[in-house]
Amino acid sequence: MKTILFMATSINGMIATKNGDENFLSNANWQSFSWNVKESGCFIVGRKTYETVQKWTEFNFDNLEAKLKIVVSSDKDLELSPSFLLASSPKEALEKAEALNFENVILAGGSTLNSAFMKENLIDEVILNFEPTIIGNGIPLFAEADFEKRLTLTEAVQISDGILQVRYLVDGRVG
Ligand SMILES: NC(=O)c1ccc[n+]([C@@H]2O[C@H](COP(=O)([O-])OP(=O)(O)OC[C@H]3O[C@@H](n4cnc5c(N)ncnc54)[C@H](OP(=O)(O)O)[C@@H]3O)[C@@H](O)[C@H]2O)c1
């Protein structure tokens, strides 16, 4: 099973403003994300991302077509909407998806969970949608953590007026 990190980012690598606002992301990005989630059938998010996005009114994770929606949290009593499954670690999240025979899973942030996966070398591919924005004070793609990874660029394509989508394989993973 392949783990694909899918994130939208400012050109300087910020995924939200410091207060968690994502208003700089376009509808085209959400469509691209929705399509990738539908293709995979499964996505995984951190507890803070789940809580942030579920407050949105126009679209949120309930609108996404996915057979399995996983939230990672160390809180074993965390209450989730009925369509979500709780996992206590990145590895447990992947085990739950693997048990249902998914070919690919989409890891969809945020910053802290991305680093937890990367630190454990659990990411095979990275897809970034670069929005035409620069955010001076924001939440980075990866929270500070002790790792360094090399990637291989596989594709770069303009998918809308503003978005450059770039794909990488993580070196040393099967892909
Ligand atoms: N631009 C984009 O594409 C995009 C995508 C996703 C999110 N975002 C933004 O990113 C921000 C959230 O990022 P964030 O870094 O603050 O939070 P996050 O990564 O979404 O969630 C962090 C939480 O996930 C759980 N977690 C993370 N690693 C874990 C591990 N190894 N084991 C167990 N639980 C773990 C913990 O939950 P507990 O504290 O409950 O244990 C932790 O507090 C939001 O503003 C969101 O809007 C942007």
Ligand as a Chemical Component Dictionary entry (heavy atoms), coordinates in Angstrom:
data_LIG
# 
_chem_comp.id                   LIG 
_chem_comp.type                 NON-POLYMER 
_chem_comp.pdbx_formal_charge   0 
_chem_comp.three_letter_code    LIG 
# 
loop_
_chem_comp_atom.comp_id 
_chem_comp_atom.atom_id 
_chem_comp_atom.alt_atom_id 
_chem_comp_atom.type_symbol 
_chem_comp_atom.charge 
_chem_comp_atom.model_Cartn_x 
_chem_comp_atom.model_Cartn_y 
_chem_comp_atom.model_Cartn_z 
_chem_comp_atom.pdbx_ordinal 
LIG N1  N1  N 0  -3.105 23.425 3.232  1  
LIG C1  C1  C 0  -3.402 22.172 3.433  2  
LIG O1  O1  O 0  -3.409 21.345 2.505  3  
LIG C2  C2  C 0  -3.735 21.701 4.823  4  
LIG C3  C3  C 0  -4.027 20.357 5.018  5  
LIG C4  C4  C 0  -4.277 19.917 6.307  6  
LIG C5  C5  C 0  -4.251 20.795 7.376  7  
LIG N2  N2  N 1  -3.973 22.100 7.160  8  
LIG C6  C6  C 0  -3.923 23.033 8.315  9  
LIG O2  O2  O 0  -2.977 22.556 9.253  10 
LIG C7  C7  C 0  -3.347 22.993 10.548 11 
LIG C8  C8  C 0  -3.250 21.856 11.529 12 
LIG O3  O3  O 0  -1.915 21.364 11.597 13 
LIG P1  P1  P 0  -1.290 20.994 13.023 14 
LIG O4  O4  O 0  0.119  20.614 12.823 15 
LIG O5  O5  O -1 -1.603 22.091 13.971 16 
LIG O6  O6  O 0  -2.171 19.753 13.509 17 
LIG P2  P2  P 0  -2.447 18.289 12.887 18 
LIG O7  O7  O 0  -1.193 17.682 12.382 19 
LIG O8  O8  O 0  -3.634 18.347 11.989 20 
LIG O9  O9  O 0  -2.944 17.551 14.205 21 
LIG C9  C9  C 0  -2.063 17.391 15.280 22 
LIG C10 C10 C 0  -2.661 16.373 16.199 23 
LIG O10 O10 O 0  -2.705 15.088 15.566 24 
LIG C11 C11 C 0  -2.405 14.075 16.499 25 
LIG N3  N3  N 0  -1.119 13.468 16.174 26 
LIG C12 C12 C 0  -0.133 13.956 15.384 27 
LIG N4  N4  N 0  0.909  13.103 15.360 28 
LIG C13 C13 C 0  0.555  12.052 16.148 29 
LIG C14 C14 C 0  1.200  10.840 16.521 30 
LIG N5  N5  N 0  2.441  10.530 16.090 31 
LIG N6  N6  N 0  0.542  9.975  17.342 32 
LIG C15 C15 C 0  -0.708 10.273 17.802 33 
LIG N7  N7  N 0  -1.372 11.407 17.478 34 
LIG C16 C16 C 0  -0.737 12.282 16.669 35 
LIG C17 C17 C 0  -2.320 14.781 17.859 36 
LIG O11 O11 O 0  -3.646 14.827 18.348 37 
LIG P3  P3  P 0  -3.948 14.837 19.952 38 
LIG O12 O12 O 0  -3.439 16.147 20.459 39 
LIG O13 O13 O 0  -5.448 14.719 20.017 40 
LIG O14 O14 O 0  -3.219 13.648 20.524 41 
LIG C18 C18 C 0  -1.831 16.156 17.473 42 
LIG O15 O15 O 0  -2.092 17.164 18.435 43 
LIG C19 C19 C 0  -4.769 23.520 10.438 44 
LIG O16 O16 O 0  -4.749 24.934 10.476 45 
LIG C20 C20 C 0  -5.230 23.057 9.081  46 
LIG O17 O17 O 0  -6.158 23.947 8.534  47 
LIG C21 C21 C 0  -3.710 22.585 5.908  48 
# 
loop_
_chem_comp_bond.comp_id 
_chem_comp_bond.atom_id_1 
_chem_comp_bond.atom_id_2 
_chem_comp_bond.value_order 
_chem_comp_bond.pdbx_ordinal 
LIG N1  C1  SING 1  
LIG C1  O1  DOUB 2  
LIG C1  C2  SING 3  
LIG C2  C3  SING 4  
LIG C2  C21 DOUB 5  
LIG C3  C4  DOUB 6  
LIG C4  C5  SING 7  
LIG C5  N2  DOUB 8  
LIG N2  C6  SING 9  
LIG N2  C21 SING 10 
LIG C6  O2  SING 11 
LIG C6  C20 SING 12 
LIG O2  C7  SING 13 
LIG C7  C8  SING 14 
LIG C7  C19 SING 15 
LIG C8  O3  SING 16 
LIG O3  P1  SING 17 
LIG P1  O4  DOUB 18 
LIG P1  O5  SING 19 
LIG P1  O6  SING 20 
LIG O6  P2  SING 21 
LIG P2  O7  DOUB 22 
LIG P2  O8  SING 23 
LIG P2  O9  SING 24 
LIG O9  C9  SING 25 
LIG C9  C10 SING 26 
LIG C10 O10 SING 27 
LIG C10 C18 SING 28 
LIG O10 C11 SING 29 
LIG C11 N3  SING 30 
LIG C11 C17 SING 31 
LIG N3  C12 SING 32 
LIG N3  C16 SING 33 
LIG C12 N4  DOUB 34 
LIG N4  C13 SING 35 
LIG C13 C14 SING 36 
LIG C13 C16 DOUB 37 
LIG C14 N5  SING 38 
LIG C14 N6  DOUB 39 
LIG N6  C15 SING 40 
LIG C15 N7  DOUB 41 
LIG N7  C16 SING 42 
LIG C17 O11 SING 43 
LIG C17 C18 SING 44 
LIG O11 P3  SING 45 
LIG P3  O12 DOUB 46 
LIG P3  O13 SING 47 
LIG P3  O14 SING 48 
LIG C18 O15 SING 49 
LIG C19 O16 SING 50 
LIG C19 C20 SING 51 
LIG C20 O17 SING 52 
# 
